[in-house]
Amino acid sequence: MPHVPHEPQERAAAMPVTGGPGRACLRGRRAGMRAGAAGSAVVRRSVQVTCSASVGFYAFLYGLHQPVAALYALFTPIALGLLSTIPGTGRRQAWITLRTLPFGLALVALGTALAQSTAAAVAGMLVVGFLLSFSVVAGPRAAGPAPGLQLLYILACFPPYAPQTLAGRLTGAGVGVVLLALCQAYLLRGPPARSFRDLLADALETGAIATADPDRVPVARLRELSQGMRLSRVAPGERPAGPGRGDRALGQAGGAVRRVLDQLASQAELSASEGVPPGTDRTSAALRARVAGTCADTAAALRAGRPPPSAEPLRKEIQDFQADRIRRAADPGERGVDSRLLRRQAAVLTLAESAWIAVAAVGVAAAGHRGAPLSPRELFWYVDLSTARLWARRIAGNATHRSVWFQNAVRVACGLAVARLVAGTLDLAHGFWVLLTVLTLARTTVGATWRAVREAVAGNLVGAVVAGALLIAVGRHLDACAVLLVPGMFIAFALGPRLGVAYAQGLFTLVVALAFAQITPTTWRLSEARLVDVVTGSVIGLLCGLLAWPAGARKEVRRTMASLLRSCGALVPATVEALLDAPGADPCAPSTWRTLHHLRLAEAAYAQFHSEPPAAWEEVQADWHGVLVVAYHTVLGAQRLPCFEVPQADVPPDACAWARRTAAELTTDVDRIALHFTTEKRPGPGRRPCAPPLPRHHPGLPTLVDLEVWLTAMDHQLRRIEASLTVKP
């Protein structure tokens, strides 16, 4: 049986890896390497932010005597460099930072204009907060700067209403962005991340070698490369997660290449268990050679930056291979049906189809522009759509209360709007800290928010005491504050993210005290005001988390997975009917749009589910990743089987009855499991599909075997999902 792929198209969530002590040691070494790289990134970022913020702050405050511009030059690098997670390193990161400049200036101007009244500022905060939080649908490159841009609006929308300071605000924010970009580009740039195209080239090249000579590449190497292609293990700046045509094509190519590697590994393992060397089937030798050559040529084109080879020769080879299978199966002169040979040929055919999808998708990504629809249209539905329609489809698909991205955006926007209303109504001193607290401490579950709030309040309490004592001691000595600010920023920005929320909040309180002491005459009451604001923001954040989807993805993942399974169940009978169509007719693949929509919602819920801390009260445990496997396997089969198979009208009635009965049984099993997800009751045992009746000679034999392989793989995965269903006492 071919290996079932387990990589969703656009968003991959981390999957725990299990294994023996050797694999555990390997995981430990990898975790240590990741921790070291993360520590280096934190130090590098703290140096960049400290340098850019201090240069702009001192230049405007002491050189040009413009305190308003100095304030914005200080907080803009902090907002975009620390509060945001701008992906990439070096010039790539600097370019993303510079692209935020017009948006940042527009938000500063908008906030300055809306600060005239609390009602206008609250309405603006609601709209801006939602739009920036919902930008996650556009991928990490677009969503990374969103929290920093939120802070720029927060700073500008607070009283006093001073439109005459707009020029100074815009100047300070603009200089802060430029200084941060220069530091990112030239100061401790860090190692560049490997591009997704390079990863694709490596995987295709290895797949070509393994296809031509299976003994040259170990199975472990194939599995390792396949896991490395998971989007969760790709650098955020390199992930093809955007709604545009290029990202969609690269994401589809990555999923297809992963299937190529996994199928090669599974074929090698199956051949070893059967004692049959892989690649010894002479009937599939030409097809394997074509797959190897096409993958190698595509890898070379990706490395050289030139257009990839056409995928049509491989498609023609696939069609010839399938026609030869049908001819041999219908020829009475053949010895009869060898079901094992037909299944091995089905595995090679699936491998070739995955390679063809990968090469065709790479060609779409290289072209970049709109083109003629590719066949099958369901596989490449995005090719002939405009960029605006692709964006609209991504946004509309997530503009539903079942989307965790939509839920998070609503939660954050409401929290920020309420915080702005409270701060404006109570006329809190430095009230923007209330909103900053909501923005930085809000989590996707009320439990995680409560833990962050407890640590933040404790850290701010200690920081307020230390800052108050510091202001009493040196508050009147501006030169001392100026000297202490730079090392204070570096220590706070370098240690805070590594030591936790409490340390980060406490150290940032010290930085704020040292900075404001230089702008205006400040006493120890500044620390008191910050503590009051942080507690107020924490209470608002907790209330919003309690009222708006307090369970995070833990409830939503069950609903989205159930809907996803039900949509998959409807695809199975439709695909079977398409394969049993009249001969010579153009088989019409069933529409997979609804299933893909549910798949993306489930992927987002699953990714957030894994990012949230485990909850002791969670009752239902299930193999959620296995549900995604079933969905992707079902969608892929519904798209490709009607394209590459040749429908047969004279399939024996008993075989047709078997196919329809098996499809109905799988649909029933899917509905039972989906019902369990929503009712939290363990499903009863279901019927298992039996082997199909295979006649001795018939042109429809290859189609029946390929259909059996597809249905059997789905059934095996459903069994694993059912085995994982447990209810905690």
C-alpha positions in Angstrom: 0.0 0.0 0.0 1.5 3.4 -0.9 2.4 5.7 2.0 -0.4 8.1 2.9 0.9 11.7 2.8 0.6 13.8 5.9 1.4 17.3 4.9 -1.5 19.8 4.5 -1.1 22.1 1.6 -0.8 25.5 3.2 -0.3 25.3 6.9 1.6 22.5 8.7 1.5 22.0 12.4 4.2 20.4 14.4 3.8 16.7 15.0 5.4 14.9 18.0 7.9 12.3 16.9 8.1 9.1 18.7 10.9 6.5 18.6 13.6 4.7 20.5 16.5 6.0 22.6 18.5 6.8 19.5 15.8 9.0 18.1 15.3 10.6 21.5 19.0 11.5 21.6 18.7 13.0 18.1 15.7 15.0 19.2 17.7 16.2 22.2 20.6 17.4 20.1 18.2 19.1 17.6 16.4 20.8 20.5 19.7 22.0 21.9 20.7 23.4 18.5 17.4 25.1 18.2 17.7 26.6 21.7 21.2 27.9 20.9 20.0 29.4 17.6 17.1 31.0 19.4 19.4 32.4 22.1 21.7 33.9 19.5 18.7 35.4 17.7 17.5 37.1 20.9 20.9 38.6 21.6 21.2 39.8 18.0 17.8 41.3 18.1 18.4 43.1 21.4 21.6 44.6 20.0 19.8 45.8 16.9 16.9 47.3 18.8 19.1 48.9 21.5 21.3 50.6 18.9 18.5 51.8 16.6 16.3 53.0 19.5 19.0 54.8 21.4 20.5 56.5 18.4 17.2 58.0 17.4 16.2 58.8 21.0 19.4 60.7 21.9 19.6 62.5 18.5 16.1 63.9 18.7 16.1 64.6 22.5 19.5 66.1 23.0 20.6 67.0 19.5 17.4 68.5 18.1 15.4 69.0 21.3 12.3 67.4 20.0 10.9 65.2 22.8 7.9 64.0 20.8 10.0 62.8 17.9 12.4 61.2 20.5 9.6 59.3 22.1 8.4 57.8 18.7 12.0 57.2 17.6 12.5 55.2 20.8 9.3 53.1 20.8 9.1 52.4 17.0 12.2 50.1 17.0 10.9 48.5 20.2 7.5 47.9 18.6 8.8 46.5 15.3 11.9 44.8 16.7 10.7 43.2 19.9 6.9 43.1 19.9 6.8 42.0 16.3 8.2 38.8 14.9 9.5 40.0 11.5 10.8 36.9 9.7 14.1 36.5 8.0 17.6 37.8 8.7 19.8 40.6 7.3 18.6 42.5 4.3 15.5 40.3 3.8 14.3 41.3 7.3 15.3 44.9 6.7 13.3 45.0 3.5 10.2 43.7 5.3 10.7 46.3 8.0 11.0 49.1 5.4 7.8 47.9 3.7 5.9 48.6 7.0 6.9 52.3 6.9 3.9 53.7 5.0 1.5 51.6 7.1 3.1 52.8 10.3 3.0 56.4 9.3 -0.6 56.1 8.2 -1.5 54.5 11.6 0.3 57.3 13.5 -1.6 59.9 11.5 -4.9 58.1 12.0 -4.4 57.8 15.7 -3.4 61.4 16.0 -6.6 62.5 14.2 -8.9 60.1 16.2 -7.5 61.2 19.6 -9.9 64.1 19.5 -12.5 62.0 21.3 -12.6 58.7 23.2 -15.4 57.4 21.0 -13.5 57.9 17.8 -10.3 56.4 19.2 -12.2 53.4 20.5 -13.9 52.8 17.1 -10.6 53.2 15.3 -9.0 50.8 17.8 -11.7 48.2 17.1 -11.2 48.4 13.3 -7.4 48.6 13.3 -7.0 45.9 16.0 -9.2 43.5 14.0 -7.6 44.2 10.6 -4.0 43.9 11.9 -4.8 40.7 13.9 -6.6 39.1 11.0 -3.6 39.8 8.8 -2.3 36.4 9.9 -4.3 34.9 6.9 -1.8 36.5 4.6 1.1 34.5 6.0 4.1 35.2 8.4 5.7 37.9 6.2 2.6 40.0 6.3 1.4 39.2 9.8 4.9 39.5 11.5 4.9 43.3 11.8 1.2 43.5 12.9 1.7 43.8 16.7 4.3 46.6 16.2 1.9 48.5 14.0 -0.8 48.1 16.6 1.5 49.8 19.1 2.1 52.8 16.8 -1.6 53.4 16.6 -2.0 52.9 20.4 0.7 55.5 21.0 -0.9 58.1 18.7 -4.5 57.7 19.7 -4.1 58.8 23.4 -4.7 62.3 24.6 -3.7 65.0 24.6 -5.2 65.7 21.2 -2.2 67.5 19.6 -2.4 67.6 15.8 0.4 70.1 15.8 2.8 67.4 16.9 1.9 65.2 13.9 5.1 66.2 12.0 7.3 65.3 15.0 5.5 62.0 15.5 5.8 61.0 11.8 9.5 62.1 11.8 10.3 60.0 14.8 8.5 56.9 13.6 10.0 57.2 10.2 13.5 57.6 11.5 12.9 54.7 13.9 11.9 52.4 11.1 14.9 53.4 8.9 17.4 53.0 11.8 16.0 49.6 12.7 16.2 48.4 9.1 19.8 49.6 8.8 20.8 47.7 12.0 19.0 44.6 10.7 20.8 44.8 7.4 24.3 45.6 8.6 24.6 44.9 12.3 24.8 41.2 13.4 22.8 40.1 10.4 22.8 36.5 11.3 23.0 33.5 9.0 20.5 33.6 6.1 17.8 31.0 6.1 17.6 28.4 3.4 15.0 29.2 0.8 12.1 26.9 0.2 13.3 26.6 -3.4 16.6 25.2 -2.2 14.8 22.7 0.0 12.6 21.7 -3.0 15.7 21.2 -5.1 17.4 19.0 -2.5 14.3 16.9 -2.1 13.7 16.5 -5.9 17.4 15.6 -6.5 17.3 13.0 -3.7 14.0 11.6 -5.1 15.5 11.3 -8.6 18.4 9.3 -7.2 16.2 7.0 -5.2 13.8 6.5 -8.1 16.6 5.5 -10.5 18.6 3.4 -7.9 16.7 2.7 -4.7 19.7 1.2 -3.0 21.7 4.5 -3.1 19.5 6.4 -0.7 18.7 5.0 2.8 15.1 5.1 3.9 16.1 7.2 6.9 17.4 9.8 4.6 14.2 9.9 2.6 12.1 10.3 5.8 14.5 13.0 7.2 14.2 15.1 4.0 10.4 14.6 4.0 10.1 15.9 7.6 12.4 18.8 6.8 9.9 19.9 4.1 7.2 20.4 6.6 6.2 24.0 6.7 6.5 24.1 10.5 10.2 23.3 10.1 10.8 25.9 7.4 12.0 29.4 8.4 8.9 31.7 8.7 10.2 34.1 6.1 10.6 31.3 3.6 7.2 29.5 4.1 5.0 29.6 1.0 1.9 30.4 3.1 0.6 33.5 1.3 -2.6 33.6 -0.7 -0.9 34.6 -4.0 -0.4 32.3 -6.9 3.4 31.8 -6.4 3.0 30.8 -2.7 0.1 28.5 -3.5 2.1 26.8 -6.2 5.2 26.3 -4.1 3.1 25.0 -1.2 1.5 22.5 -3.6 4.9 21.5 -5.0 6.3 21.0 -1.5 3.4 18.7 -0.5 3.8 16.7 -3.7 7.6 16.3 -3.2 7.0 15.1 0.3 4.7 12.5 -1.1 7.4 11.4 -3.6 9.9 10.9 -0.8 7.4 9.1 1.5 6.2 6.9 -1.3 9.8 5.9 -2.2 10.5 5.1 1.5 7.4 3.0 1.8 8.1 1.1 -1.4 11.6 0.4 -0.2 10.3 -0.9 3.2 7.6 -3.0 1.5 10.1 -4.5 -1.0 12.4 -5.4 1.9 9.6 -7.1 3.8 8.5 -9.1 0.7 12.1 -9.9 -0.2 11.7 -8.3 -3.7 14.3 -5.7 -4.7 12.6 -2.4 -5.5 12.6 -1.3 -9.1 12.7 -4.8 -10.5 9.3 -4.6 -12.2 10.2 -4.2 -15.9 6.8 -2.9 -16.9 7.4 0.2 -14.8 11.1 0.7 -15.6 10.4 3.3 -18.3 8.0 5.3 -16.1 10.5 5.3 -13.2 13.3 6.5 -15.5 11.1 9.3 -16.7 10.2 10.3 -13.1 13.9 10.3 -12.2 14.9 12.4 -15.2 12.1 14.9 -14.7 12.8 15.3 -11.0 16.6 15.8 -11.6 16.0 18.4 -14.4 13.5 20.3 -12.2 16.0 20.3 -9.3 18.7 21.7 -11.6 16.4 24.4 -12.9 15.5 25.4 -9.3 19.2 25.8 -8.4 20.0 27.7 -11.6 16.9 30.0 -11.4 15.7 29.0 -14.8 12.2 27.8 -15.9 11.6 24.1 -15.1 11.1 21.5 -17.8 7.6 20.8 -19.1 5.6 18.2 -17.2 3.8 17.0 -20.3 6.3 14.3 -21.2 5.9 12.7 -17.8 2.1 13.0 -18.1 2.3 11.3 -21.5 4.4 8.5 -20.0 1.8 8.1 -17.2 -1.0 7.7 -19.7 1.0 5.2 -21.8 1.8 3.2 -18.7 -1.8 3.1 -17.7 -2.9 2.1 -21.2 -0.3 -0.7 -21.2 -1.7 -1.9 -17.8 -5.2 -2.0 -19.2 -4.1 -3.8 -22.4 -2.3 -6.5 -20.4 -5.2 -6.9 -18.0 -7.6 -7.4 -20.9 -5.4 -9.7 -23.0 -6.4 -13.4 -22.6 -2.9 -14.3 -23.7 -1.5 -13.0 -20.4 -1.2 -15.4 -17.5 -3.9 -13.8 -15.5 -4.1 -11.4 -12.7 -1.2 -10.9 -10.4 -2.7 -8.7 -7.7 0.7 -8.0 -6.0 2.1 -6.9 -9.3 -0.9 -4.6 -10.0 -0.5 -3.1 -6.5 3.2 -2.5 -7.0 2.4 -0.8 -10.3 -0.3 1.3 -8.6 2.4 2.4 -6.2 4.7 3.4 -9.1 1.8 5.2 -10.7 1.1 7.1 -7.6 4.7 8.1 -7.3 4.7 9.3 -10.9 1.5 11.3 -10.4 3.0 13.0 -7.3 6.1 13.9 -9.3 4.0 15.3 -12.1 2.0 17.5 -9.7 5.3 18.8 -8.2 6.9 19.6 -11.6 3.7 21.3 -12.9 3.3 23.3 -9.7 7.0 24.5 -9.9 6.3 25.6 -13.4 3.3 27.7 -12.2 5.4 29.3 -9.5 8.2 30.1 -12.0 5.8 31.7 -14.4 4.2 33.9 -11.8 1.5 35.3 -14.0 -2.0 34.1 -14.8 -2.1 31.3 -17.3 -4.5 28.9 -19.0 -6.2 26.4 -16.7 -4.3 23.2 -16.2 -5.9 19.8 -16.3 -7.2 18.6 -14.0 -8.7 22.0 -13.0 -9.4 20.9 -9.5 -5.7 20.4 -8.8 -4.6 23.8 -10.2 -7.8 25.8 -9.6 -5.7 28.9 -8.7 -3.8 29.2 -12.0 -6.3 31.3 -14.0 -7.5 33.5 -11.0 -6.4 37.0 -10.5 -4.4 38.0 -7.5 -7.3 40.0 -6.1 -9.6 37.0 -6.4 -7.1 34.8 -4.6 -6.8 37.2 -1.8 -10.6 37.5 -1.6 -10.9 33.8 -1.5 -8.4 33.5 1.4 -10.1 36.3 3.4 -13.6 35.1 2.7 -12.7 31.5 3.6 -11.6 32.6 7.1 -14.2 35.3 7.7 -16.3 32.8 9.8 -16.7 32.3 13.5 -15.4 28.7 13.0 -11.9 30.1 12.0 -9.5 30.4 15.0 -7.8 33.3 13.1 -11.1 35.1 13.1 -11.7 34.3 16.7 -8.3 35.6 17.8 -8.7 38.8 15.8 -12.1 39.5 17.4 -10.8 38.8 20.8 -7.8 41.1 20.5 -9.8 43.9 18.8 -12.5 43.8 21.5 -9.9 43.7 24.3 -8.0 46.7 22.8 -11.2 48.7 22.3 -12.4 48.1 25.8 -9.0 49.0 27.2 -9.0 52.2 25.2 -12.5 53.0 26.5 -11.5 52.4 30.1 -8.2 54.3 29.9 -10.0 57.3 28.2 -12.9 57.3 30.5 -10.9 57.1 33.7 -8.2 59.4 32.3 -5.4 57.1 33.4 -1.9 58.6 33.3 0.1 56.9 30.6 -3.0 54.9 29.7 -1.4 53.4 26.6 0.2 50.9 28.9 -3.2 49.5 29.5 -3.5 48.6 25.8 0.1 47.5 25.6 -0.7 45.0 28.5 -3.7 43.6 26.7 -1.7 43.3 23.4 1.3 41.5 25.0 -0.4 39.3 27.6 -3.5 38.2 25.7 -3.4 34.4 24.9 -5.7 32.1 23.0 -7.1 30.5 26.2 -8.2 32.0 29.4 -6.0 29.7 31.4 -2.9 30.7 29.5 -3.8 34.4 29.9 -4.2 34.0 33.6 -0.8 32.4 33.9 0.8 35.3 31.9 -1.1 37.9 33.9 0.1 36.5 37.2 3.7 36.5 36.1 3.3 40.0 34.6 1.8 41.5 37.7 4.5 40.0 39.9 7.3 41.2 37.6 5.8 44.7 37.3 5.4 44.9 41.1 9.1 44.1 41.6 10.1 46.3 38.7 8.0 49.2 40.0 9.6 49.0 43.4 13.1 49.0 41.9 12.2 51.7 39.4 10.7 53.9 42.1 13.9 53.6 44.2 16.0 54.3 41.1 14.0 57.4 40.2 14.3 58.7 43.8 18.1 58.2 43.7 18.9 59.5 40.2 15.7 60.9 38.8 17.0 64.5 38.9 20.3 63.5 37.3 19.5 63.3 33.6 23.0 62.4 32.7 22.8 59.3 34.9 19.5 58.2 33.4 21.0 58.7 29.9 24.0 56.6 30.8 21.9 53.8 32.3 19.3 53.6 29.5 21.5 51.9 26.9 22.8 49.0 29.1 19.3 48.8 30.6 17.7 48.3 27.2 20.2 45.7 26.2 19.8 43.7 29.4 16.0 43.9 29.3 15.7 43.0 25.7 18.3 40.2 25.9 17.3 38.5 29.2 13.5 39.3 29.3 12.4 37.0 26.4 14.6 34.2 27.7 13.7 34.4 31.4 9.9 34.7 31.0 7.1 37.1 31.3 7.8 38.2 34.8 11.4 39.2 34.1 10.5 40.8 30.8 7.8 43.0 32.4 9.9 43.9 35.3 13.0 44.9 33.2 10.8 46.8 30.8 9.4 48.8 33.7 13.0 49.9 34.4 13.6 50.9 30.8 10.4 52.9 30.7 11.3 54.8 33.9 14.8 55.7 32.6 13.4 56.9 29.3 10.5 59.0 30.6 12.7 60.5 33.3 14.7 62.2 30.5 11.6 63.4 28.5 9.6 65.0 31.4 10.2 65.6 35.1 9.4 62.3 36.7 9.0 61.0 40.2 8.5 57.6 41.7 4.8 57.8 40.9 5.6 56.9 37.3 6.2 53.3 38.6 2.9 53.5 40.5 1.1 54.6 37.4 2.6 51.8 35.3 1.6 49.2 37.9 -2.0 50.4 38.0 -2.2 50.4 34.2 -0.7 46.9 33.9 -3.2 45.6 36.5 -6.1 47.3 34.6 -5.0 45.9 31.3 -4.6 42.4 32.8 -8.1 42.5 34.2 -9.5 43.6 30.8 -7.5 40.9 29.0 -8.8 38.2 31.4 -12.4 39.3 31.0 -12.1 39.3 27.2 -10.5 35.9 27.3 -13.2 34.6 29.6 -16.1 35.9 27.4 -14.6 35.3 23.9 -13.8 31.6 23.1 -12.1 30.9 26.5 -11.1 27.4 25.5 -9.1 28.5 22.5 -8.7 25.8 19.9 -9.6 22.9 22.2 -13.3 23.2 21.4 -12.9 24.5 17.9 -10.6 21.7 16.8 -13.3 19.1 17.4 -15.9 21.1 15.5 -13.6 21.8 12.5 -12.3 18.2 12.4 -15.9 16.8 12.4 -16.9 19.1 9.6 -13.8 18.1 7.7 -14.5 14.4 8.0 -18.1 14.8 6.9 -17.0 16.7 3.8 -14.4 14.0 3.1 -17.1 11.3 3.4 -19.2 13.0 0.7 -16.2 12.9 -1.7 -15.7 9.1 -1.6 -18.9 8.0 -3.3 -18.6 10.9 -5.8 -15.1 9.8 -6.8 -16.2 6.1 -7.2 -19.1 7.2 -9.4 -16.7 9.3 -11.5 -14.4 6.2 -12.0 -17.4 4.0 -13.0 -18.5 6.5 -15.8 -19.0 5.5 -19.4 -15.8 4.7 -21.5 -14.6 7.5 -23.7 -16.4 10.1 -21.6 -14.3 12.9 -20.0 -14.4 12.0 -16.3 -15.4 14.9 -14.2 -13.7 15.0 -10.8 -16.0 15.9 -7.9 -15.6 19.4 -6.6 -13.2 19.5 -3.7 -13.6 23.2 -2.8 -15.8 22.6 0.2 -13.4 20.0 1.6 -10.4 22.3 1.0 -12.2 25.1 2.9 -12.8 22.8 5.9 -9.2 21.5 5.6 -7.7 25.0 6.0 -9.9 25.8 9.0 -8.9 22.5 10.6 -5.2 23.1 9.9 -5.3 26.5 11.6 -7.2 25.1 14.6 -4.8 22.2 14.8 -1.7 24.5 14.7 -3.1 26.7 17.4 -4.1 23.6 19.4 -0.5 22.5 19.5 0.7 26.0 20.5 -1.5 26.1 23.5 -0.5 24.5 26.9 -2.1 21.2 27.7 -5.3 21.4 29.8 -6.0 18.8 32.5 -9.7 19.2 31.9 -9.5 18.2 28.3 -11.6 15.0 28.0 -11.3 13.9 24.5 -8.0 12.7 23.1 -7.8 12.0 19.4 -5.3 11.7 16.5 -6.1 15.1 15.1 -3.2 14.8 12.7 -4.6 11.6 11.4 -7.8 13.4 10.5 -5.7 15.8 8.4 -4.0 12.8 6.8 -7.4 11.3 5.8 -8.6 14.6 4.5 -5.5 15.3 2.3 -5.5 11.7 1.1 -9.2 11.9 0.2 -8.9 15.2 -1.6 -5.8 14.1 -3.6 -7.5 10.9 -4.6 -10.7 12.7 -5.7 -8.6 15.1 -7.8 -6.1 12.7 -9.4 -8.0 9.4 -9.9 -10.6 10.7 -12.4 -7.7 12.4 -14.2 -5.3 9.4 -14.7 -7.7 6.5 -14.6 -9.6 5.3 -17.7 -13.3 4.8 -16.8 -14.8 1.5 -17.8 -18.5 1.0 -18.4 -18.4 -2.8 -18.6 -16.9 -3.3 -15.1 -18.4 -6.5 -13.7 -21.5 -5.8 -11.7 -20.1 -7.5 -8.6 -17.0 -5.2 -8.8 -19.2 -2.1 -9.2 -21.3 -3.2 -6.2 -18.2 -3.7 -4.1 -16.9 -0.3 -5.0 -20.2 1.4 -4.1 -20.7 -0.6 -1.0 -17.1 0.1 0.3 -17.6 3.8 -0.4 -20.9 3.8 1.6 -19.2 1.9 4.5 -16.3 4.4 4.6 -18.8 7.3 4.6 -20.6 5.7 7.5 -17.4 5.2 9.4 -16.4 8.8 8.8 -19.8 10.0 10.1 -19.5 7.9 13.2 -16.1 9.3 14.1 -17.3 12.9 13.3 -20.2 12.4 15.6 -17.9 11.3 18.3 -15.9 14.5 18.0 -19.0 16.6 18.7 -20.8 14.4 21.3 -17.7 13.1 23.1 -19.0 9.5 23.0 -16.9 6.6 21.8 -18.2 5.3 18.5 -19.3 1.7 18.1 -17.5 -0.7 15.8 -17.9 -0.2 12.1 -17.8 -2.6 9.2 -14.6 -3.1 7.4 -14.3 -3.2 3.6 -13.5 -6.6 2.1 -11.2 -7.3 -0.8 -12.7 -6.6 -4.2 -13.7 -9.4 -6.6 -11.0 -9.3 -9.3 -11.8 -11.1 -12.5 -9.1 -13.1 -14.3 -9.0 -10.8 -17.4 -10.6 -7.4 -17.7 -9.6 -3.9 -18.9 -11.0 -2.4 -15.7 -8.7 -4.4 -13.4 -6.1 -1.6 -13.0 -8.8 0.9 -12.1 -10.2 -1.5 -9.6 -6.9 -2.1 -8.0 -6.0 1.6 -7.9 -9.4 2.3 -6.3 -8.8 -0.5 -3.8 -5.5 1.0 -2.8 -7.0 4.4 -2.3 -9.9 3.1 -0.3 -7.8 0.7 1.8 -5.3 3.4 2.7 -8.2 5.6 3.9 -9.7 2.7 5.9 -6.4 2.0 7.6 -6.0 5.6 8.7 -9.6 5.6 10.0 -8.8 2.6 12.1 -5.8 4.4 13.6 -8.0 7.4 14.4 -10.6 5.2 16.1 -7.9 3.4 18.1 -6.7 6.8 19.4 -10.2 7.8 20.7 -10.1 7.7 24.5 -12.1 9.4 27.2 -10.3 10.4 30.4 -12.1 9.4 33.6 
